[in-house]
């Protein structure tokens, strides 16, 4: 009887050992599975982080000019590049094209967004041989920058140019529809940025192409011309065709039949040395952003900043996120 009980006890102990072994095995397996998940998650996170093409690349310095559209463009390109892991230092509100170009050629900045015909006529000084199309402006601007060691990336679909705007009542009273009609006036006060006085896309072209020797020039910082026009301080304002203030037809924009204001698509001008260091994804990222910048998109973003008083960085963030670029 005792032997029989002992056998039952041994069998029970054996069964318990088997069950315990199975439980431990399951726990170890679960632990191993958890470790694998953690390892897999960590590996995935590492791969995701490593997949950013800009990670580990040298920092670049991006500049922009001294008006709303440029502040937005600077933020668009900066944030778009950062979303791909590139490190970008932004130097904003540097100044006019002449000033920014000096910053570029002296190495203080590595890149900035510029307008095609400004490169040809202002920077290259080819005012007497002006481009006859947007494509010609781009080709000549690209060739000029290449000689200096810079690459002109893809141009934007949106076309921004200088233009002349007046109050609708002033236009109706004086029969103004085109820039040429300003010759009807005995004199008029023209408000524009200081550099406009010596540019063909301004006073020089207005005099040479349209014979407007009746101009009284009033230098104004960009952005102040709309208030000056509203307050009657000036009769005619220099504007950009993508300005948010031109939405809604509150102002009359005079046509430019002689085309003195040119073909002003935008493209980033980038140091070739920087492009080589940053790799192909750098230019690809910038080109992808530029491709989305239509005239309608720029007017809305400019309006959001100038009229709704939104921060350019926030406006750029919203645009990039909405278009899958961030």
Secondary structure, 3 states (H helix, E strand, C coil): CHHHHHHHHHHHHHHHHHHHHHHHHHHHHHHHHHHHHHHHHHHHHHHHHHCCCCCCCCCEEEECCCCHHHHHHHHHHHHHHHCCCCCEEEECCCCCHHHHHHHHHCCCCCEEEEEHHHHHHHHCCCCCCCCCCHHHHHHHHHHHHHHCCEEECCCCCCECCEEEEEEHHHHHHHCCCEHHHHHHCCCEEEEECHHHHHCHHHHHHHHHHHCCCCEEEEECCCCCHHHHHHCCCCCEEEEECCCHHHHHHCEEEEECCCCCCCCCEEEEEEEHHHHHHHCHHHHHHHHHHHHCCCHHHHHHHHHHHHCCCCCHHHHHHHHHHHCCCC
